[in-house]
């Protein structure tokens, strides 16, 4: 180990770290090649071929499962985020009332500022938008979770809890920092409360009633 350390130090000083990486790769290659030859001596060649095939098949299967799971996790995050970006206060005020709520009061694109500025029955539309987008985001996470399988994720309860929290987090990020409205959104109180109810109604009861 001391010899390798000296080599690395000299190569680092000369700006030739690439040679050290190549050297380490050669050492590992030789080591694993020798181990493979040793296993072939101990095990019957036909049995070794079967073992080798199963080993690589297992690695390929693991990689496919990881990529599939990662794709589902990313898809759930993206869908939940864009659900959160559907800001009812901004859409109603800017495109229906033709008066952006962010130019009034606290400048916040949330339900409270909308109600204080405009009031009226359109406040119910904003409430409905904030509630429905939170429900849609969490349900998107739940639907994605139904395709997760294998190992730790085979436990349905764990998958559902993770999916709800994951989708709820990105829904709130979309509500507070919507990319379609220059990342200037609301505080996420109503949407966050709805997400809490979707995660566990008992927690929602404590948060909203208690």
Secondary structure, 3 states (H helix, E strand, C coil): CHHHHHHHHHHHHCCCHHHHHHHHHHHHHHHHHHHHHHHHHHCCHHHHHHHHHHHHHHHHHHHHHHHHHHHHHHHHHHHHHHHHHCCHHHHHHHHHCCCCHHHCCCCCCCHHHHHHHCCCCHHHHHHHHHHHHHHHHHHHHHHHHCCCCCHHHHCHHHHHHHHHHHHHHHHHHHHHCCHHHCCCCCCCHHHHHHHHHHHCHHHHHHHHCC
